[in-house]
């Protein structure tokens, strides 16, 4: 129904408009997040992403959605400041875990600790952290070279986070013991608590407000289109999967 409405009004979107929309989306991502990584997490290829952007732009034109006013941006910022724009101290770290089990003997645990010590020695000599993580770590993060992403205090076990938050950037820890086993931790990034100011958040806020407006107007439009249109389905050919509306990846409100 939306496609037919766009066709009837001869609404088109150029490649340049799609490229500009993609660039704006990427610009609004947190500094530590890459578009390709976000798309992978969302199960989208870049081609699917650009197709969805094109459809979104067509829908915005059909609904005559404009940019939010300065008053609306300020109101959204103030209403959501504590939720989205106040960022706690964060650390980005990667680790290698040599896992232990509670029922293992002291001798077996000692052997695993020695293995962790040997891995740390290799790192000190210049070995590639990601490669060693893929080869030896028992944590699912080994698939991404041991990277755990960003986390704040309270999200990791105390023994782990106490060390992670004290490391300098790129520094390796000594072997750290937790209930999961023996870890070698490396700090990748460390940000202090801060409030994201409105000028920095403006692009994300405007996209969020535009998205809200699209959703509200699209529901009204669809109600009208369904009321004025007779829809028939060929049950043998109808594919529910093909009828699903593709969703863009969620743009984080705060970095």
C-alpha positions, 0 to 999 in steps of 0.5 A: 500500500505504501509503495503504491502511494509513493508510485501514485505521487511519483516519489523517488529517491536518488543515489545521492540522497541515500549516500547522504542519509547513510553518511549522516547515520554513520556520523551519529554513531558513537566513536567506538562503533563502526557501521559495518559492525552494527550492520553485522550485529543487526543481520544486515548487509550494506546493500540491505541497509541502503535499500532500507534507507531508500525506503525510509526516505521515500516514506519521509517524503510521502508523509512530508516529514520535516526536521524537528524544531530547535524547541523540540530538540531541546525538550527531548534532550531535557526529558531524556538527559538522565536516560540517554545522555549521561554516560558513566565511566566506561572501559573497553577491554579484551581478555583471554580466559583459561577456564576452570571448573569448581570440581577440578583439583588444585593440581589441574588448576595450577597447570591452567594458571601456568598456561595463562602465565605462558600466554601472558609471556607471549604477549609481552614478547609481542604475540598477537592478542587476537590470535592467542584469544582465538586459539586459547580463550574459553570465552565466546568473545574469542570470535572477536579476538577477545573483545568484550566491548565497553562496560561500566562498573557493576557489569563484570565480576569485581575481581575482573573489573577492579583490574580492568579499570586500573589498566592503562590503555594497551597495558596487559594485566597479570593473570587474574583469577575469578570463579570462571578461571584465569584471565589476561586482560588488556584495556583498549579504551577508557572514558571518564564519566561525562554528560553528552552536550546537546550540540553533540547529540543534536543529530541523533535527537533529530533522527529519533524525533523524525522516526517518531513522527514517521511512525505516528503518521505512517499508522494514520496513513495505513489506516486510511489506505486500508479503509479505501483499498480492497486487499486480496491475497493469493494464499498459495503464493503469499509469503509472510516473510516477504511481507515483513517490513525491514527494520533499520538497525537501532541507532544508540542514543548515547555513545 
